[in-house]
Amino acid sequence: MTEILIVDDDKEIRTLLKLLLSSANYSVTEAENGEEALALLRVPGKNYSLVLLDVAMPGKDGFETGEGIRKLSNIPILYLTARGQEYDKIMGFAAGGDDYLIKPFVSSELLARVGALIRRYLRYGTGVSENRILSVGNLSLDEDTRKVTVAGESKKLTAKEYEILALLCRTRGKVFSANNIYDSVWGEDGGESAANVVMVHIRKIREKIERNPQEPEYLKTVWGMGYKVDF
C-alpha cells in the first residue's frame, strides 16, 4: 500500500488528514515535528511516496525540514499551511517543495494533488522499459530512471526541477516563458506567482548542473522572453 508521511504539530489536523487519506486507501505515518520526520525517513526499509508538510512548527519549521528531506530523498513534498503569501510559496519551492496547498483546503483538491504527485513519483520508480536518454553536451537525462548526470557525475534534482529540465531538453533551443513552464509542469495557471516560482526552480537547477550558475552553459535565459536549454 502506498504510504504517506504527515508532518504537523497539530494532532487534530494529523487525525483529520489520516482519516481522509486512509479513506482513499493510503497508508499513513504521523510525525509531530521536523526532527521526528527526518528520523522516520532514515529508517531502513521504509519507503514513503509523499510527505505532507506543515510550515509553522516548533523546532525545525517546514522549510528547514524540507531542506533536510531533500538531503535524504527526492520524495515529493506537498506543503500544507495557512501561510498563503507569495513569499511563503516561493520559500516552500526553494526548500524543495513540489506543491503548496493553503489551509483550509477542499478535501477533493487535496486528494487530487496527492494522487498526481504520487503517480508521477511512482511512474519513474518502476522498471525501465527502454533506454530513453536526453543529451545536451555533457548533460544527460534518463527519462525512465530520472537520473541526471553532467560529465558522468550524478546530480540530485527534485521532481519539479527534473520536469522543468526535461521539458526544456526535449525541445532543445525552444524558448519557454515562465508561464509556459508553469502551465506545462504544474498543469495549472500559476497566476502572478508563476514567474517567481519558476525563477526559483531555474536557479536551483543551475546550482546543480552548471559549473558557473552565473554564466550557464545549458539552462539559458532569453531576456524578455523566458528560458531554453542549449549548448
C-alpha positions as CSV (number, residue, x, y, z in Angstrom):
1,M,0.0,0.0,0.0
2,T,1.2,3.5,-0.8
3,E,2.5,5.2,2.3
4,I,2.3,8.9,3.1
5,L,4.2,10.7,5.9
6,I,2.2,13.5,7.6
7,V,4.3,16.1,9.5
8,D,2.3,18.6,11.6
9,D,2.4,19.6,15.2
10,D,-1.4,19.9,15.4
11,K,-2.7,16.4,16.4
12,E,-6.3,17.2,15.3
13,I,-5.1,18.1,11.8
14,R,-3.0,14.9,11.6
15,T,-6.0,12.9,12.7
16,L,-8.2,14.6,10.0
17,L,-5.6,14.1,7.3
18,K,-5.1,10.4,8.3
19,L,-8.9,9.8,8.1
20,L,-9.1,11.4,4.7
21,L,-6.1,9.6,3.3
22,S,-7.0,6.3,4.8
23,S,-10.4,6.5,3.2
24,A,-8.6,6.8,-0.2
25,N,-6.6,3.6,0.6
26,Y,-3.3,5.3,1.5
27,S,-1.3,4.1,4.5
28,V,-0.3,6.9,6.8
29,T,2.5,7.6,9.3
30,E,2.5,10.6,11.5
31,A,5.3,12.9,12.8
32,E,4.6,15.9,15.1
33,N,7.8,17.8,14.2
34,G,10.6,18.0,11.7
35,E,13.1,16.1,13.7
36,E,10.8,13.1,14.1
37,A,10.0,13.2,10.3
38,L,13.7,13.2,9.4
39,A,14.3,10.3,11.8
40,L,11.4,8.3,10.2
41,L,12.8,8.9,6.7
42,R,16.2,7.5,7.8
43,V,14.6,4.2,8.9
44,P,15.9,1.4,6.6
45,G,13.3,-0.3,4.6
46,K,10.7,2.4,5.0
47,N,9.5,3.7,1.6
48,Y,7.2,6.7,1.7
49,S,5.7,8.1,-1.6
50,L,4.8,11.6,-0.3
51,V,5.4,13.9,2.6
52,L,2.6,16.3,3.7
53,L,4.5,19.0,5.5
54,D,3.3,21.9,7.7
55,V,5.3,25.1,7.8
56,A,4.8,26.6,11.2
57,M,6.2,24.1,13.6
58,P,8.3,24.4,16.8
59,G,12.0,23.5,16.4
60,K,12.7,22.9,12.7
61,D,10.0,24.7,10.7
62,G,8.6,23.2,7.5
63,F,11.1,24.9,5.3
64,E,14.1,23.7,7.3
65,T,12.5,20.2,7.4
66,G,12.0,20.3,3.6
67,E,15.7,21.1,3.1
68,G,16.6,18.2,5.4
69,I,14.3,15.9,3.4
70,R,16.0,16.9,0.2
71,K,19.4,15.8,1.5
72,L,17.9,12.3,2.1
73,S,15.5,11.8,-0.8
74,N,13.7,13.1,-3.9
75,I,10.3,12.1,-2.4
76,P,7.6,14.6,-3.3
77,I,6.8,17.2,-0.7
78,L,3.4,18.9,-0.5
79,Y,3.3,21.8,1.8
80,L,0.0,22.3,3.7
81,T,-0.1,25.6,5.5
82,A,-2.2,28.6,6.5
83,R,0.6,30.9,5.2
84,G,-0.5,31.8,1.8
85,Q,1.6,34.8,0.8
86,E,3.5,34.6,-2.4
87,Y,6.8,34.9,-0.5
88,D,5.9,31.8,1.6
89,K,5.1,29.9,-1.6
90,I,8.4,30.8,-3.1
91,M,10.2,29.8,0.1
92,G,8.4,26.5,0.0
93,F,9.5,25.7,-3.5
94,A,13.1,26.9,-2.8
95,A,13.2,24.5,0.1
96,G,12.5,21.6,-2.2
97,G,8.7,21.5,-2.2
98,D,6.8,20.1,-5.2
99,D,3.4,21.6,-4.4
100,Y,1.8,24.1,-2.0
101,L,-1.8,24.0,-0.7
102,I,-3.3,26.6,1.6
103,K,-5.4,25.7,4.7
104,P,-8.3,25.5,4.8
105,F,-8.5,23.3,1.7
106,V,-11.1,21.3,0.0
107,S,-10.7,17.5,0.6
108,S,-11.2,16.7,-3.1
109,E,-8.4,19.1,-4.2
110,L,-6.0,17.7,-1.6
111,L,-6.7,14.1,-2.8
112,A,-6.3,15.2,-6.4
113,R,-2.9,16.8,-5.7
114,V,-1.8,13.9,-3.6
115,G,-2.7,11.4,-6.3
116,A,-1.0,13.4,-9.1
117,L,2.3,13.7,-7.1
118,I,2.4,10.1,-6.2
119,R,1.5,8.8,-9.7
120,R,4.3,11.0,-11.1
121,Y,6.8,9.8,-8.5
122,L,5.9,6.1,-8.7
123,R,5.8,6.1,-12.5
124,Y,9.6,6.7,-12.6
125,G,10.4,4.4,-9.7
126,T,9.5,1.2,-11.6
127,G,11.3,-0.8,-14.1
128,V,12.9,0.6,-17.2
129,S,11.1,-0.2,-20.4
130,E,13.6,1.2,-22.8
131,N,16.7,3.4,-22.7
132,R,15.4,6.9,-23.3
133,I,18.2,9.4,-22.9
134,L,18.1,13.1,-23.5
135,S,21.6,14.6,-24.1
136,V,22.8,18.1,-24.5
137,G,26.5,18.4,-24.5
138,N,27.7,16.7,-21.3
139,L,24.3,17.0,-19.7
140,S,22.3,13.7,-19.8
141,L,18.8,12.8,-18.6
142,D,17.5,9.3,-18.4
143,E,13.7,9.6,-18.9
144,D,13.0,6.2,-17.4
145,T,15.1,6.4,-14.2
146,R,15.1,10.2,-14.0
147,K,18.8,10.1,-13.4
148,V,20.6,13.4,-14.3
149,T,24.3,13.5,-15.0
150,V,26.8,16.1,-16.1
151,A,30.0,14.8,-17.5
152,G,29.2,11.4,-15.9
153,E,28.6,13.0,-12.4
154,S,25.2,12.3,-10.9
155,K,23.1,15.3,-9.9
156,K,20.1,15.1,-7.5
157,L,17.1,17.1,-8.7
158,T,13.7,17.3,-7.1
159,A,10.7,16.1,-9.1
160,K,9.7,19.6,-10.3
161,E,13.3,20.5,-11.1
162,Y,13.6,17.4,-13.2
163,E,10.4,18.1,-15.1
164,I,11.4,21.6,-15.9
165,L,14.8,20.5,-17.2
166,A,13.3,17.6,-19.1
167,L,10.7,19.8,-20.8
168,L,13.4,22.2,-22.0
169,C,15.8,19.4,-23.0
170,R,13.1,17.6,-25.1
171,T,12.6,20.9,-27.0
172,R,16.2,22.0,-27.2
173,G,16.6,25.5,-28.4
174,K,12.9,26.4,-28.0
175,V,12.2,29.3,-25.6
176,F,9.5,28.8,-22.9
177,S,8.1,31.7,-20.9
178,A,7.8,31.3,-17.1
179,N,4.1,30.9,-17.6
180,N,4.5,28.3,-20.3
181,I,6.8,26.3,-18.0
182,Y,4.4,26.6,-15.0
183,D,1.4,25.5,-17.1
184,S,3.3,22.5,-18.5
185,V,4.9,21.3,-15.3
186,W,2.3,22.1,-12.7
187,G,-0.6,21.6,-15.0
188,E,-2.4,24.8,-13.9
189,D,-2.3,28.6,-14.3
190,G,0.2,29.9,-11.7
191,G,-1.1,33.5,-11.9
192,E,1.1,36.3,-10.7
193,S,3.4,34.0,-8.7
194,A,4.3,31.8,-11.7
195,A,7.3,33.8,-12.8
196,N,8.9,33.9,-9.3
197,V,8.2,30.2,-8.6
198,V,9.8,29.2,-12.0
199,M,12.7,31.6,-11.4
200,V,13.5,29.9,-8.0
201,H,13.4,26.5,-9.6
202,I,15.7,27.6,-12.5
203,R,18.2,29.0,-10.0
204,K,18.2,25.7,-8.1
205,I,18.7,23.7,-11.3
206,R,21.6,25.9,-12.4
207,E,23.2,25.5,-9.0
208,K,23.2,21.7,-9.6
209,I,24.1,21.3,-13.2
210,E,26.2,24.3,-14.2
211,R,29.9,24.8,-13.5
212,N,29.2,28.5,-13.0
213,P,25.5,29.2,-12.4
214,Q,26.1,32.9,-13.2
215,E,27.2,32.0,-16.7
216,P,25.1,28.9,-17.5
217,E,26.2,26.6,-20.3
218,Y,23.0,24.7,-20.6
219,L,20.0,26.4,-19.0
220,K,20.0,29.9,-20.5
221,T,17.8,33.0,-20.1
222,V,16.5,34.7,-23.2
223,W,15.9,38.2,-21.8
224,G,12.3,39.4,-22.1
225,M,11.2,36.0,-23.4
226,G,12.0,33.1,-21.0
227,Y,14.3,30.2,-20.8
228,K,15.8,27.5,-23.1
229,V,18.3,24.6,-22.9
230,D,21.0,24.7,-25.5
231,F,24.8,24.1,-25.7
